[in-house]
Amino acid sequence: MEQRIQQQVQDYYGRELHTSQDLKTNACCTDNIPTAHKRILATLESEVLEKYYGCGVCVPSAVEGLTVLDLGSGSGRDVYLLSKLVGERGHVIGVDMTEEQLAVANRHIAAHTTKFGYAQPNVEFRHGYIEDLAAAGIADNSVDLVVSNCVLNLSTDKAATYREIFRVLKPGGELFIADVFADRRIPESLRQDPVLYGECLSGALYTEDFRRLLRELGVNDYRLMSQRRLTIDNEEIERKVGNIKFYSLTVRAFKLALEDQCEDYGQVATYLGTLPDEPNGFTLDDHHHFETGRPMLVCGNTADMLALTRFGAHFRLDGTKDRHFGLFPCGPVAAPAGSSSDDTTGSCC
């Protein structure tokens, strides 16, 4: 069955869809693109943009010089955006299983290398499956950042996909994704519908199963950046999915040994204002915004996310974990789950 679904997805994105206008729902609509990113996107080749099917923004800050892996890179839109952002010293790898999309991406490498003024390309595209990155030649602990834009829901083995992601990430590396999630488990009858699967709906993970899956992999705390309720805007598909609510969530998680609760060690973090595009403040997640120069009390997990990652050089962290003061009074995270309210917690803090 998994191979059949994979083939259906390849056919949908490789043959049935010709541009993003052919999509039947708004699940893959992009919103809230930063102005600096819009300027770069405006310079990309038109074919790359027309065949892009993402569902949100999945490029974090502070990526210069990083090795980045884009899962389900499609026409290469996000790879080329990242190519400019990581600079000539960085490297971006796109992995996709659809030959037609890879052909689009590959034929524009030279044009974008010239546009960005690079002596040689800093991108490459590999044919492969996100459930088996080893077969695509991605080594253990080799990537600083993994991104994916409305693709992981298409995976037929999500446990294998997330296991592979945290295998290839370096210690302290980051997963940063925009993807479709659901407020309940999707019935098998809907999972068999090729249009619903191709439209990024019937393969969506239930948010609580996503949390459980990450914890099974040792990822005890992930953070929500943003969320948007999907309205679908297609009467026939709305009738099929019934009362299931779908969301586009932007999520980040780090390859760190974090606790499963937010614990208080009296630690204080101060943002130094040294990230080039964020002189006045830095946003870690939907409820942690650090004003430049203003000390903020943080839990132990947040302290590690700031100090033990690429953000460490941009923060001053005061205090250690030698003394424990109990649970940290973190605010709730607005993450949809299987309840009547849209505002429930999905992460630790």
ROZA-547776 format. One record per residue (C-alpha): x, y, z; residue in one letter. Coordinates in Angstrom, 1 decimal. Last residue first. Layout:
BEGIN
{pt {X, Y, Z}, 'A'}
...
REM end
This chain:
BEGIN
{pt {6.9, 25.1, 27.1}, 'C'}
{pt {6.7, 21.3, 26.7}, 'C'}
{pt {4.9, 21.2, 23.4}, 'S'}
{pt {1.4, 20.6, 22.1}, 'G'}
{pt {-0.6, 22.8, 24.5}, 'T'}
{pt {-4.2, 23.6, 23.8}, 'T'}
{pt {-5.9, 26.6, 22.1}, 'D'}
{pt {-8.2, 25.3, 19.3}, 'D'}
{pt {-10.8, 24.3, 21.8}, 'S'}
{pt {-13.2, 21.3, 21.4}, 'S'}
{pt {-10.3, 18.9, 21.9}, 'S'}
{pt {-8.2, 16.7, 19.7}, 'G'}
{pt {-5.2, 19.0, 19.4}, 'A'}
{pt {-4.6, 22.4, 18.0}, 'P'}
{pt {-1.5, 24.3, 19.2}, 'A'}
{pt {-1.7, 27.6, 21.0}, 'A'}
{pt {1.2, 27.2, 23.4}, 'V'}
{pt {0.4, 27.8, 27.1}, 'P'}
{pt {2.5, 30.1, 29.2}, 'G'}
{pt {5.5, 28.8, 31.0}, 'C'}
{pt {5.6, 28.7, 34.8}, 'P'}
{pt {8.8, 26.8, 35.2}, 'F'}
{pt {8.5, 23.6, 37.3}, 'L'}
{pt {10.6, 23.3, 40.4}, 'G'}
{pt {13.4, 25.7, 41.7}, 'F'}
{pt {16.5, 23.6, 40.8}, 'H'}
{pt {20.0, 24.6, 41.6}, 'R'}
{pt {23.1, 23.5, 39.7}, 'D'}
{pt {21.5, 24.1, 36.3}, 'K'}
{pt {23.6, 27.2, 35.6}, 'T'}
{pt {23.0, 31.0, 35.6}, 'G'}
{pt {23.3, 33.8, 33.2}, 'D'}
{pt {23.0, 33.3, 29.4}, 'L'}
{pt {24.3, 36.0, 27.1}, 'R'}
{pt {22.9, 35.5, 23.6}, 'F'}
{pt {24.0, 35.9, 20.0}, 'H'}
{pt {26.9, 33.5, 20.0}, 'A'}
{pt {24.6, 30.7, 21.3}, 'G'}
{pt {22.1, 31.0, 18.4}, 'F'}
{pt {23.8, 28.3, 16.4}, 'R'}
{pt {22.7, 25.8, 19.1}, 'T'}
{pt {23.7, 25.0, 22.7}, 'L'}
{pt {23.0, 28.4, 24.3}, 'A'}
{pt {19.6, 29.3, 22.9}, 'L'}
{pt {17.8, 26.0, 22.8}, 'M'}
{pt {19.6, 25.1, 26.0}, 'D'}
{pt {18.2, 28.1, 27.8}, 'A'}
{pt {14.7, 27.3, 26.4}, 'T'}
{pt {14.9, 23.8, 27.9}, 'N'}
{pt {16.1, 25.0, 31.3}, 'G'}
{pt {13.2, 27.5, 31.6}, 'C'}
{pt {13.8, 31.2, 30.9}, 'V'}
{pt {13.9, 34.5, 32.8}, 'L'}
{pt {14.3, 37.3, 30.4}, 'M'}
{pt {17.0, 40.1, 30.3}, 'P'}
{pt {16.4, 43.0, 27.9}, 'R'}
{pt {19.4, 43.9, 25.8}, 'G'}
{pt {17.6, 43.3, 22.5}, 'T'}
{pt {14.0, 42.3, 23.1}, 'E'}
{pt {13.6, 38.5, 23.3}, 'F'}
{pt {10.3, 37.1, 22.0}, 'H'}
{pt {9.3, 33.7, 23.5}, 'H'}
{pt {5.6, 33.0, 23.1}, 'H'}
{pt {5.1, 31.9, 19.5}, 'D'}
{pt {8.7, 30.6, 19.2}, 'D'}
{pt {12.3, 31.8, 19.4}, 'L'}
{pt {11.7, 35.3, 18.2}, 'T'}
{pt {14.7, 37.7, 18.3}, 'F'}
{pt {14.7, 41.4, 18.9}, 'G'}
{pt {15.8, 44.9, 17.8}, 'N'}
{pt {18.8, 44.1, 15.5}, 'P'}
{pt {17.1, 41.1, 13.8}, 'E'}
{pt {18.3, 41.0, 10.2}, 'D'}
{pt {22.0, 40.8, 11.0}, 'P'}
{pt {21.8, 38.7, 14.2}, 'L'}
{pt {23.8, 40.7, 16.8}, 'T'}
{pt {21.0, 42.1, 19.0}, 'G'}
{pt {22.6, 40.8, 22.2}, 'L'}
{pt {19.6, 38.7, 23.4}, 'Y'}
{pt {19.6, 38.3, 27.1}, 'T'}
{pt {18.8, 35.0, 28.8}, 'A'}
{pt {18.3, 34.4, 32.5}, 'V'}
{pt {18.5, 31.1, 34.3}, 'Q'}
{pt {16.7, 30.6, 37.7}, 'G'}
{pt {16.8, 26.8, 37.3}, 'Y'}
{pt {13.1, 26.3, 36.5}, 'D'}
{pt {12.0, 23.2, 34.7}, 'E'}
{pt {9.9, 23.1, 31.5}, 'C'}
{pt {8.8, 19.5, 31.3}, 'Q'}
{pt {10.0, 16.6, 29.2}, 'D'}
{pt {13.6, 17.6, 29.6}, 'E'}
{pt {15.9, 18.3, 26.7}, 'L'}
{pt {18.8, 16.3, 25.3}, 'A'}
{pt {19.2, 18.3, 22.1}, 'L'}
{pt {18.6, 17.8, 18.4}, 'K'}
{pt {16.4, 20.8, 18.1}, 'F'}
{pt {12.7, 21.2, 17.2}, 'A'}
{pt {10.9, 23.9, 15.2}, 'R'}
{pt {7.3, 24.0, 14.1}, 'V'}
{pt {5.2, 26.0, 11.5}, 'T'}
{pt {1.7, 24.7, 11.6}, 'L'}
{pt {-0.8, 24.6, 8.8}, 'S'}
{pt {-4.0, 23.3, 10.3}, 'Y'}
{pt {-6.7, 20.9, 9.4}, 'F'}
{pt {-10.0, 20.3, 11.3}, 'K'}
{pt {-11.9, 17.1, 10.7}, 'I'}
{pt {-15.6, 17.6, 11.0}, 'N'}
{pt {-16.5, 16.2, 7.5}, 'G'}
{pt {-13.4, 15.3, 5.4}, 'V'}
{pt {-15.5, 14.2, 2.4}, 'K'}
{pt {-18.0, 17.1, 2.5}, 'R'}
{pt {-15.1, 19.6, 2.6}, 'E'}
{pt {-13.6, 17.9, -0.4}, 'I'}
{pt {-16.7, 18.4, -2.5}, 'E'}
{pt {-17.2, 21.9, -1.2}, 'E'}
{pt {-13.7, 23.1, -2.0}, 'N'}
{pt {-12.5, 26.1, 0.0}, 'D'}
{pt {-10.0, 24.1, 2.2}, 'I'}
{pt {-10.5, 26.4, 5.2}, 'T'}
{pt {-7.1, 25.6, 6.7}, 'L'}
{pt {-6.6, 27.0, 10.2}, 'R'}
{pt {-3.3, 28.8, 10.5}, 'R'}
{pt {-0.6, 28.2, 13.0}, 'Q'}
{pt {2.7, 29.9, 14.0}, 'S'}
{pt {6.1, 29.2, 15.6}, 'M'}
{pt {5.3, 26.2, 17.7}, 'L'}
{pt {8.1, 24.7, 19.7}, 'R'}
{pt {9.3, 21.2, 20.3}, 'Y'}
{pt {10.2, 19.6, 23.6}, 'D'}
{pt {10.9, 15.9, 24.4}, 'N'}
{pt {12.7, 14.9, 21.3}, 'V'}
{pt {14.0, 11.4, 22.3}, 'G'}
{pt {12.7, 9.6, 19.2}, 'L'}
{pt {9.7, 8.3, 21.2}, 'E'}
{pt {9.1, 11.8, 22.3}, 'R'}
{pt {8.9, 13.0, 18.7}, 'L'}
{pt {6.3, 10.3, 17.8}, 'L'}
{pt {4.2, 11.2, 20.8}, 'R'}
{pt {4.1, 14.9, 19.9}, 'R'}
{pt {3.2, 14.0, 16.3}, 'F'}
{pt {0.5, 11.6, 17.6}, 'D'}
{pt {-0.9, 14.5, 19.6}, 'E'}
{pt {-1.1, 16.7, 16.5}, 'T'}
{pt {-2.9, 14.1, 14.4}, 'Y'}
{pt {-0.6, 13.6, 11.4}, 'L'}
{pt {-1.8, 14.7, 7.9}, 'A'}
{pt {-1.8, 12.1, 5.2}, 'G'}
{pt {-5.5, 12.7, 4.4}, 'S'}
{pt {-4.9, 16.5, 3.8}, 'L'}
{pt {-1.8, 17.3, 1.8}, 'C'}
{pt {-3.7, 17.8, -1.5}, 'E'}
{pt {-2.0, 14.7, -2.9}, 'G'}
{pt {-3.6, 12.6, -0.1}, 'Y'}
{pt {-7.0, 14.1, -0.5}, 'L'}
{pt {-6.7, 13.6, -4.3}, 'V'}
{pt {-5.5, 10.0, -4.0}, 'P'}
{pt {-8.2, 8.9, -1.5}, 'D'}
{pt {-6.9, 5.9, 0.4}, 'Q'}
{pt {-6.2, 8.0, 3.5}, 'R'}
{pt {-9.8, 8.9, 3.5}, 'L'}
{pt {-11.0, 5.3, 4.0}, 'S'}
{pt {-8.2, 4.8, 6.6}, 'E'}
{pt {-9.8, 7.4, 8.9}, 'P'}
{pt {-7.6, 10.4, 9.7}, 'I'}
{pt {-6.6, 10.7, 13.4}, 'R'}
{pt {-7.8, 13.9, 15.1}, 'R'}
{pt {-7.1, 17.6, 15.2}, 'D'}
{pt {-5.1, 17.4, 11.9}, 'A'}
{pt {-1.7, 18.6, 10.8}, 'F'}
{pt {-0.4, 20.2, 7.6}, 'V'}
{pt {3.2, 21.2, 7.5}, 'D'}
{pt {5.7, 24.0, 7.9}, 'A'}
{pt {9.0, 22.7, 9.1}, 'I'}
{pt {12.2, 23.6, 11.0}, 'F'}
{pt {14.3, 20.8, 12.3}, 'L'}
{pt {17.4, 22.1, 14.0}, 'E'}
{pt {21.0, 21.1, 14.8}, 'G'}
{pt {22.4, 21.1, 18.3}, 'G'}
{pt {24.1, 17.7, 17.7}, 'P'}
{pt {24.3, 17.4, 13.9}, 'K'}
{pt {21.1, 16.4, 12.1}, 'L'}
{pt {21.3, 13.3, 9.8}, 'V'}
{pt {19.9, 10.8, 12.4}, 'R'}
{pt {17.3, 13.3, 13.6}, 'F'}
{pt {15.8, 13.6, 10.2}, 'I'}
{pt {16.0, 9.8, 9.6}, 'E'}
{pt {14.0, 9.0, 12.7}, 'R'}
{pt {11.5, 11.7, 11.6}, 'Y'}
{pt {11.0, 10.0, 8.2}, 'T'}
{pt {11.0, 6.4, 9.6}, 'A'}
{pt {8.2, 7.3, 12.1}, 'A'}
{pt {6.4, 9.1, 9.3}, 'K'}
{pt {6.1, 6.1, 7.1}, 'D'}
{pt {4.0, 6.9, 4.0}, 'T'}
{pt {5.3, 10.5, 3.9}, 'S'}
{pt {2.9, 13.0, 2.3}, 'L'}
{pt {2.4, 14.8, 5.6}, 'N'}
{pt {6.2, 15.4, 5.6}, 'L'}
{pt {5.8, 17.5, 2.5}, 'V'}
{pt {4.1, 20.9, 3.3}, 'C'}
{pt {7.5, 22.8, 3.4}, 'N'}
{pt {10.4, 20.9, 4.8}, 'S'}
{pt {13.6, 22.2, 6.5}, 'V'}
{pt {16.5, 20.3, 8.0}, 'V'}
{pt {19.3, 22.4, 9.5}, 'L'}
{pt {22.9, 21.8, 10.5}, 'D'}
{pt {23.4, 18.6, 8.5}, 'V'}
{pt {26.1, 15.9, 8.6}, 'S'}
{pt {25.3, 14.1, 11.9}, 'N'}
{pt {24.9, 10.8, 10.1}, 'D'}
{pt {25.4, 10.8, 6.3}, 'A'}
{pt {22.9, 11.8, 3.6}, 'I'}
{pt {23.7, 9.6, 0.5}, 'G'}
{pt {20.2, 9.4, -0.9}, 'A'}
{pt {20.0, 5.8, 0.3}, 'A'}
{pt {20.8, 7.1, 3.8}, 'A'}
{pt {17.9, 9.5, 3.5}, 'L'}
{pt {15.4, 6.6, 3.6}, 'D'}
{pt {11.9, 7.8, 4.6}, 'E'}
{pt {12.5, 11.1, 2.8}, 'I'}
{pt {12.7, 9.1, -0.5}, 'Y'}
{pt {15.4, 9.9, -3.1}, 'G'}
{pt {16.5, 11.8, -6.1}, 'H'}
{pt {19.1, 14.3, -5.2}, 'R'}
{pt {19.3, 18.0, -5.9}, 'F'}
{pt {22.4, 20.1, -5.3}, 'E'}
{pt {23.1, 23.7, -4.2}, 'V'}
{pt {26.1, 25.9, -3.5}, 'N'}
{pt {26.8, 26.3, -7.3}, 'P'}
{pt {30.2, 27.8, -8.3}, 'Q'}
{pt {31.7, 31.3, -8.5}, 'A'}
{pt {28.6, 32.8, -6.9}, 'Y'}
{pt {27.2, 36.1, -8.1}, 'G'}
{pt {23.6, 35.3, -6.8}, 'F'}
{pt {22.1, 35.7, -10.3}, 'K'}
{pt {24.9, 33.6, -11.8}, 'T'}
{pt {24.3, 30.7, -9.5}, 'T'}
{pt {20.6, 31.1, -10.0}, 'H'}
{pt {20.9, 30.6, -13.8}, 'A'}
{pt {23.3, 27.7, -13.5}, 'A'}
{pt {21.0, 25.8, -11.1}, 'I'}
{pt {17.8, 26.3, -13.2}, 'H'}
{pt {17.7, 23.1, -15.1}, 'R'}
{pt {18.1, 21.1, -11.9}, 'N'}
{pt {15.0, 22.3, -10.2}, 'A'}
{pt {12.6, 21.6, -13.1}, 'V'}
{pt {14.1, 18.2, -13.7}, 'A'}
{pt {13.8, 17.4, -10.0}, 'L'}
{pt {10.1, 18.2, -10.2}, 'Q'}
{pt {9.6, 15.8, -13.1}, 'E'}
{pt {11.7, 13.1, -11.4}, 'E'}
{pt {9.5, 13.1, -8.3}, 'T'}
{pt {11.1, 11.5, -5.2}, 'M'}
{pt {12.7, 14.7, -3.8}, 'D'}
{pt {15.8, 15.6, -1.9}, 'V'}
{pt {17.2, 19.2, -2.0}, 'G'}
{pt {20.7, 19.8, -0.6}, 'I'}
{pt {21.8, 23.3, 0.4}, 'V'}
{pt {25.4, 24.4, 1.1}, 'H'}
{pt {26.9, 27.4, 2.9}, 'G'}
{pt {30.1, 29.3, 2.1}, 'R'}
{pt {28.6, 31.0, -0.9}, 'E'}
{pt {25.8, 32.4, 1.1}, 'G'}
{pt {23.3, 30.6, 3.4}, 'V'}
{pt {20.5, 33.1, 2.5}, 'L'}
{pt {21.0, 33.1, -1.3}, 'K'}
{pt {21.0, 29.3, -1.5}, 'S'}
{pt {18.2, 29.2, 1.0}, 'L'}
{pt {15.9, 30.9, -1.4}, 'L'}
{pt {17.2, 28.6, -4.1}, 'Y'}
{pt {16.4, 25.5, -2.0}, 'V'}
{pt {13.0, 27.0, -1.0}, 'D'}
{pt {12.0, 27.2, -4.7}, 'R'}
{pt {13.6, 24.0, -5.8}, 'G'}
{pt {10.8, 22.6, -8.0}, 'S'}
{pt {10.1, 19.9, -5.5}, 'G'}
{pt {12.3, 20.1, -2.4}, 'S'}
{pt {10.6, 17.2, -0.7}, 'G'}
{pt {13.0, 17.4, 2.3}, 'L'}
{pt {15.3, 20.5, 2.2}, 'D'}
{pt {18.6, 19.8, 3.8}, 'L'}
{pt {20.8, 22.7, 4.9}, 'V'}
{pt {24.5, 23.0, 5.5}, 'T'}
{pt {25.0, 26.3, 7.2}, 'L'}
{pt {27.2, 29.3, 6.3}, 'G'}
{pt {24.4, 31.9, 6.9}, 'E'}
{pt {21.3, 30.4, 8.4}, 'V'}
{pt {20.6, 32.8, 11.2}, 'A'}
{pt {16.9, 33.0, 10.9}, 'S'}
{pt {14.4, 30.3, 10.1}, 'P'}
{pt {13.2, 29.2, 6.6}, 'V'}
{pt {9.9, 27.2, 6.6}, 'C'}
{pt {7.2, 29.7, 5.6}, 'V'}
{pt {3.9, 28.2, 4.8}, 'G'}
{pt {2.0, 25.5, 2.8}, 'C'}
{pt {4.4, 24.7, -0.1}, 'G'}
{pt {3.4, 23.8, -3.7}, 'Y'}
{pt {6.0, 25.4, -5.9}, 'Y'}
{pt {5.6, 24.7, -9.7}, 'K'}
{pt {4.9, 28.3, -10.6}, 'E'}
{pt {7.9, 29.6, -8.6}, 'L'}
{pt {10.5, 27.4, -10.2}, 'V'}
{pt {9.1, 28.1, -13.6}, 'E'}
{pt {9.4, 31.8, -13.0}, 'S'}
{pt {13.1, 31.8, -12.3}, 'E'}
{pt {13.9, 33.4, -9.0}, 'L'}
{pt {14.5, 37.2, -8.5}, 'T'}
{pt {11.2, 37.9, -6.9}, 'A'}
{pt {11.9, 35.1, -4.4}, 'L'}
{pt {14.9, 37.1, -3.1}, 'I'}
{pt {12.9, 40.2, -2.4}, 'R'}
{pt {10.1, 38.2, -0.9}, 'K'}
{pt {12.6, 36.6, 1.5}, 'H'}
{pt {13.6, 40.1, 2.9}, 'A'}
{pt {9.9, 41.0, 3.2}, 'T'}
{pt {9.2, 38.0, 5.4}, 'P'}
{pt {6.6, 35.6, 4.0}, 'I'}
{pt {3.4, 35.6, 6.1}, 'N'}
{pt {1.3, 33.2, 4.0}, 'D'}
{pt {1.8, 30.4, 1.5}, 'T'}
{pt {-1.1, 28.3, 0.2}, 'C'}
{pt {-0.6, 24.6, 0.1}, 'C'}
{pt {-3.7, 23.6, 2.0}, 'A'}
{pt {-5.8, 26.1, 0.0}, 'N'}
{pt {-7.6, 23.3, -1.9}, 'T'}
{pt {-7.9, 21.9, -5.5}, 'K'}
{pt {-4.3, 22.7, -6.6}, 'L'}
{pt {-4.1, 23.4, -10.3}, 'D'}
{pt {-3.0, 27.1, -9.7}, 'Q'}
{pt {0.2, 25.8, -8.2}, 'S'}
{pt {1.3, 24.9, -11.7}, 'T'}
{pt {1.3, 21.8, -13.9}, 'H'}
{pt {-0.4, 19.4, -11.4}, 'L'}
{pt {-1.5, 16.0, -12.9}, 'E'}
{pt {1.9, 14.8, -14.1}, 'R'}
{pt {4.7, 15.1, -11.5}, 'G'}
{pt {2.8, 16.3, -8.4}, 'Y'}
{pt {-0.1, 13.9, -8.8}, 'Y'}
{pt {1.9, 11.1, -10.4}, 'D'}
{pt {4.5, 11.2, -7.7}, 'Q'}
{pt {1.8, 11.3, -5.0}, 'V'}
{pt {0.0, 8.3, -6.6}, 'Q'}
{pt {3.3, 6.4, -6.8}, 'Q'}
{pt {4.0, 7.0, -3.1}, 'Q'}
{pt {0.5, 5.8, -2.3}, 'I'}
{pt {1.0, 2.6, -4.2}, 'R'}
{pt {4.4, 2.0, -2.6}, 'Q'}
{pt {2.8, 2.4, 0.8}, 'E'}
{pt {0.0, 0.0, 0.0}, 'M'}
REM end
